[in-house]
Amino acid sequence: MIPITKPFLPPIDEYKSYVDSIWERQWLTNMGPLSSDLEMKIKDHLEVNHLLFVTNGTIALQIAIKALDLSGEIITTPFSFVATSSSIVWEGCSPIFVDIDSKSLNIDANKIEAAITERTSAILATHVYGNPCDVMMIEEIASRNNLKVIYDGAHAFGVKVNGRSIFEYGDISTCSLHATKLFHSTEGGLLITSNPEILKRMAYIRNFGISGFDSFAELGINGKNSELHAAMGLVNMKYLKMIHEKRKIITEAYDEKLKTLKAFKPKWHANATLNYAYYPIVLESEQFLLDVKTMLEQHEIFTRRYFYPSLANALPYLPPISLENTDNISKKVLCLPLYYDLTLEEVNLICRLILRAQNN
Ligand SMILES: *Cc1c(COP(=O)(O)O)cnc(C)c1O
């Protein structure tokens, strides 16, 4: 069986030695030493100014919206994981969906300005598959219209644009450290900002709004993560380079083998590095996608329609709207298996089967 993804699991002894240290300290959660250490190490690794380790990537989005006091309408992308839209609704705001660019599959920055009204407070865009949005244009639009910018960087760990971490763009960036993501702490998330005031507010919000033994700075929630999760993150950090190299090799093997496939990959940002988080392909038709997906499943190979359906017409708590590129692309995009343990033989097999389906 070849799944779409498999979490990276480090040698268990390395994890156990961290667990032993947790037992010794008897400090399990609430910003413990391992959580702080993980924050420091990720900060150094990503070369970002400020960062918080939180429970997951969804609470990170919710805290970001709260910390910027957003209200009214938030312009966002319908081509993302549901948490991007649901966080907006959960925080009492309305998502305003703007269509994606048919090449990059990110929000089309050229269409943002037309969606701005007097109720708009922010733009929340996803770096889909780790491919950076048009951050320069979005920044320009935001400053011209006095809007805040949050980036959902759940897929974008390690990516740099113009030599700078992708997480340094916008007012706040979030990341997910969920087990299925590129770098994980079992469950986990990150909040990144270069603004120390915003950082301070987010740190309060993460811890119930508590600002001292007898005082509260503001409305907060429990977004703290545990020492056991931090330990997983710390062990996995040692393998980042190895994981990156392996995923690069797998990606290049797919590229090579699928050269004759009638499909395209999302157009990557010209000044950005790659992190090999996913292997998405946009096929010629939905029918061909369904044929390929079913045929691969018969061989116990599992792909995923990531992202289908469009969030703009699938959520029961929002009125459905159609957006041409999103509706079209979401029907034809398929992510192929990509994870550390995937072998090149398996990649070959997957590619052979797909090409055979094309030639039938
Ligand atoms: C995974 C993901 C999230 C949510 O992260 P969790 O850590 O699972 O809560 C948010 N946005 C996108 C784009 C994601 O892929």
Ligand as a Chemical Component Dictionary entry (heavy atoms), coordinates in Angstrom:
data_LIG
# 
_chem_comp.id                   LIG 
_chem_comp.type                 NON-POLYMER 
_chem_comp.pdbx_formal_charge   0 
_chem_comp.three_letter_code    LIG 
# 
loop_
_chem_comp_atom.comp_id 
_chem_comp_atom.atom_id 
_chem_comp_atom.alt_atom_id 
_chem_comp_atom.type_symbol 
_chem_comp_atom.charge 
_chem_comp_atom.model_Cartn_x 
_chem_comp_atom.model_Cartn_y 
_chem_comp_atom.model_Cartn_z 
_chem_comp_atom.pdbx_ordinal 
LIG C1 C1 C 0 -3.135 21.838 7.749  1  
LIG C2 C2 C 0 -3.627 23.195 7.391  2  
LIG C3 C3 C 0 -4.172 24.074 8.355  3  
LIG C4 C4 C 0 -4.506 23.649 9.753  4  
LIG O1 O1 O 0 -3.440 23.231 10.503 5  
LIG P1 P1 P 0 -3.675 22.259 11.759 6  
LIG O2 O2 O 0 -2.341 22.248 12.424 7  
LIG O3 O3 O 0 -4.080 20.935 11.227 8  
LIG O4 O4 O 0 -4.742 22.873 12.609 9  
LIG C5 C5 C 0 -4.510 25.364 7.958  10 
LIG N1 N1 N 0 -4.336 25.767 6.686  11 
LIG C6 C6 C 0 -3.839 24.961 5.737  12 
LIG C7 C7 C 0 -3.654 25.494 4.363  13 
LIG C8 C8 C 0 -3.500 23.638 6.054  14 
LIG O5 O5 O 0 -3.047 22.823 5.088  15 
# 
loop_
_chem_comp_bond.comp_id 
_chem_comp_bond.atom_id_1 
_chem_comp_bond.atom_id_2 
_chem_comp_bond.value_order 
_chem_comp_bond.pdbx_ordinal 
LIG C1 C2 SING 1  
LIG C2 C3 SING 2  
LIG C2 C8 DOUB 3  
LIG C3 C4 SING 4  
LIG C3 C5 DOUB 5  
LIG C4 O1 SING 6  
LIG O1 P1 SING 7  
LIG P1 O2 DOUB 8  
LIG P1 O3 SING 9  
LIG P1 O4 SING 10 
LIG C5 N1 SING 11 
LIG N1 C6 DOUB 12 
LIG C6 C7 SING 13 
LIG C6 C8 SING 14 
LIG C8 O5 SING 15 
# 
